[in-house]
Amino acid sequence: TVGPGLGRGAAALAGAALIVERANAADLPVVLDADGLYLASRRPDLVRGRRNVALTPNAPELARLAAAAGVNPETGDLP
């Protein structure tokens, strides 16, 4: 699990991004929660289309992820 207690500092997010990138390259499972979801909202490329990544958002985190993906929060429609 990447995220709980991580923090949102540049070094922490860069390190977490590297972990996710390497896990993706090796097709290893990754669970993102808390600050890991914040990372995904800043770097949606890390999770978009990845079958090995599980996201565990609460309602505000889901809204942030939807906005980052360009999903209309009212309708769920993509641009």
N, C-alpha and C positions, 0 to 999 in steps of 0.2 A: 504494500500500500504506500503510495506516494502522496504526501500532503499534510496529514495531521501533525501540527507542531512545526512545520517547515518554516513558516514565516514568508514574507513577501519581499525580502531584500534581493537585490540584483544577483548576488553570489549564490544565494540559496535557490533562486529560480533557475539560474543557469545550470547549477549542479543537478537539479531535478530534471531539467530538460534533457541533459545528457543521459541520465539514467533511463528516461522514457525512450529516447532515441535508440539507445543500445538494446533495450528490451524489445522495441519494435523490430530492429534489425535481426534479432535472434528469434523473433516470433514468440517471446515469452509473455505470459499474462501480466497485466498491470492493472491495479485498482487505483483510481484517483479519487481523492476525497479532500475536503477542506481546501487548503492552499494549493493542493494539486489541481483542483478544479479551477482555481484562480489562474494558475499557469495555463491550463487548457483554454481558458477564455482569452488569454493574451496570445497564445500560440496554438490556435485550432488545428494547424497542420500536424501537430503531434498526435492527434486523436482521430482526425477525419478519416473515415473509411477503414479504421483499424479494428479488426475482429478480436484482437488480443487485449483490448483496453475496455475496462468496465468503469463507468462513471457513476458516482453515488451522490448526486446533488440533492440538497433540500430545495425548497421553492425559490428563495432568492438566488441561489447558485444556478439553478436551472434557467432562471430569467437571464442571468449574466451570460451563460453559455449560449442560449438561444440568440441573444443580441449579437454575440461574437460570430455566430454562424449565419447571421442575416435572416433569421427566422422572425416573421411577424408574430409578436407575442399574443396578439388578439386572435389571429386566425390559424397560426401554425404554418402559414404558407411561406415557401422559400421565394426569394426574389426572382 
